[in-house]
Amino acid sequence: MLKLIRYVFSTIRVSLIVVVLYGTSAHALERDKQLHVGAGCAIALVTDVVLCSDCTQNEKFVASVSMATAFGLAKELYDRKHKGHTYDPRDAVATSVGGAVCATVSYTF
């Protein structure tokens, strides 16, 4: 139960920060990149709360950013290999940035 409460508060905290960031710079990012940033953030939060519940803060940070980066790269490699999918390496960067932002916020609080 404590893990669930911690997860909810972490999600709310990160969501508020992401909303503030999007509110000031969302117009600078195309919709697809916004979705990748959000996916990276979600991956980092799940890694932090579910997969690394017994890890130190440093281990959680590294694992969260690594998982977001790995998922971003895997998705773009999939897109590159399959016709009908748009390959864009900037999407992998956006996913990694989303993971890094949320991992940093989670690490800070």
ChimeraX attribute file (.defattr): number of C-alpha atoms within 10 A of each C-alpha:
attribute: neighborCount
match mode: 1-to-1
recipient: residues
	/A:1	6
	/A:2	7
	/A:3	10
	/A:4	11
	/A:5	10
	/A:6	12
	/A:7	17
	/A:8	12
	/A:9	11
	/A:10	19
	/A:11	18
	/A:12	12
	/A:13	15
	/A:14	21
	/A:15	16
	/A:16	12
	/A:17	14
	/A:18	19
	/A:19	12
	/A:20	12
	/A:21	11
	/A:22	14
	/A:23	10
	/A:24	10
	/A:25	10
	/A:26	14
	/A:27	10
	/A:28	10
	/A:29	13
	/A:30	9
	/A:31	11
	/A:32	11
	/A:33	19
	/A:34	19
	/A:35	16
	/A:36	23
	/A:37	28
	/A:38	20
	/A:39	20
	/A:40	32
	/A:41	28
	/A:42	22
	/A:43	25
	/A:44	33
	/A:45	26
	/A:46	17
	/A:47	23
	/A:48	28
	/A:49	21
	/A:50	13
	/A:51	14
	/A:52	17
	/A:53	13
	/A:54	11
	/A:55	13
	/A:56	9
	/A:57	16
	/A:58	10
	/A:59	12
	/A:60	23
	/A:61	24
	/A:62	16
	/A:63	20
	/A:64	31
	/A:65	27
	/A:66	18
	/A:67	20
	/A:68	31
	/A:69	24
	/A:70	15
	/A:71	17
	/A:72	27
	/A:73	18
	/A:74	13
	/A:75	16
	/A:76	19
	/A:77	15
	/A:78	14
	/A:79	16
	/A:80	15
	/A:81	11
	/A:82	11
	/A:83	9
	/A:84	8
	/A:85	11
	/A:86	13
	/A:87	17
	/A:88	12
	/A:89	15
	/A:90	13
	/A:91	21
	/A:92	25
	/A:93	19
	/A:94	24
	/A:95	31
	/A:96	28
	/A:97	21
	/A:98	28
	/A:99	32
	/A:100	23
	/A:101	19
	/A:102	30
	/A:103	28
	/A:104	17
	/A:105	16
	/A:106	21
	/A:107	13
	/A:108	8
	/A:109	8
